[in-house]
Amino acid sequence: LKKQHSAHIHLIQLTFTSKNNIQLIVCPNYFGEMLEWLGFALATFSLSGLFWFLFGCSTFVPRSKDNLGWYRLTFGDDFPANRKALIPFIY
């Protein structure tokens, strides 16, 4: 278990220095899924699509905020201060 934990820490530290879109936000997977549900809501132009998008956002927003807090607490000054939780440059 200790080896697995140190491996995860090493992989996370590698993402801090990589030059890709993961530098902008902590939870790119939540952001991508949020965009998918927004696209679905717009494509179907239905109330159910809108509700599903809003439901997704209601779970992605608090989870990404908690994840950002964990990264800042765990990595302290090594974690980039300008990285956002869910939406690049905004939140």
C-alpha positions in Angstrom: 0.0 0.0 0.0 2.9 2.4 0.8 4.4 1.7 -2.6 1.1 2.4 -4.3 0.7 5.7 -2.4 4.2 6.8 -3.3 3.6 5.9 -7.0 0.5 8.0 -7.0 2.4 10.9 -5.5 5.1 10.6 -8.1 2.5 10.6 -11.0 0.8 13.6 -9.6 4.0 15.5 -9.3 4.8 14.7 -13.0 1.5 16.4 -14.0 2.6 19.6 -12.2 5.4 20.0 -14.6 3.8 18.7 -17.8 2.8 21.2 -20.5 -0.7 20.2 -21.3 -4.3 21.1 -20.4 -4.2 19.4 -17.1 -2.2 22.4 -15.8 -5.3 24.5 -16.0 -7.7 22.5 -13.8 -7.6 19.8 -11.2 -10.5 17.7 -12.5 -10.4 17.6 -16.3 -12.5 14.5 -16.2 -15.4 16.3 -14.5 -15.0 19.2 -16.9 -15.3 16.9 -19.9 -18.3 15.1 -18.5 -20.0 18.5 -17.7 -19.4 19.6 -21.3 -20.9 16.3 -22.6 -24.0 16.7 -20.6 -24.3 20.4 -21.7 -24.0 19.2 -25.3 -26.7 16.5 -24.6 -29.0 19.1 -23.1 -28.6 21.5 -26.0 -28.9 18.7 -28.6 -32.1 17.3 -27.1 -33.4 20.8 -26.1 -35.4 19.1 -23.4 -36.2 19.7 -19.8 -34.8 16.3 -18.8 -31.5 17.1 -20.6 -31.3 20.3 -18.7 -32.1 18.7 -15.3 -29.4 16.0 -16.0 -26.8 18.7 -16.8 -27.7 20.5 -13.6 -27.6 17.3 -11.6 -24.2 16.6 -13.0 -23.0 20.1 -12.1 -24.3 19.7 -8.6 -22.0 16.8 -8.1 -19.0 18.0 -10.1 -18.7 21.4 -8.5 -18.3 20.3 -4.8 -16.2 17.3 -5.7 -13.7 19.4 -7.7 -13.5 22.0 -4.9 -12.7 19.2 -2.4 -10.1 17.8 -4.8 -8.5 21.2 -5.2 -8.3 21.6 -1.4 -6.8 18.2 -1.0 -4.1 18.9 -3.6 -3.3 22.3 -2.0 -3.1 20.7 1.5 -1.0 17.7 0.3 1.5 19.5 -1.9 1.5 23.0 -0.3 3.9 25.4 -2.1 4.7 22.8 -4.8 1.2 23.0 -6.1 0.5 25.7 -8.7 -1.4 28.6 -7.1 -3.2 29.6 -10.3 -4.7 26.1 -11.1 -8.5 26.1 -10.9 -10.8 23.3 -9.7 -13.2 22.7 -12.6 -13.5 25.4 -15.3 -10.3 26.8 -16.7 -9.5 30.4 -15.7 -12.9 30.7 -13.9 -13.5 28.2 -11.1 
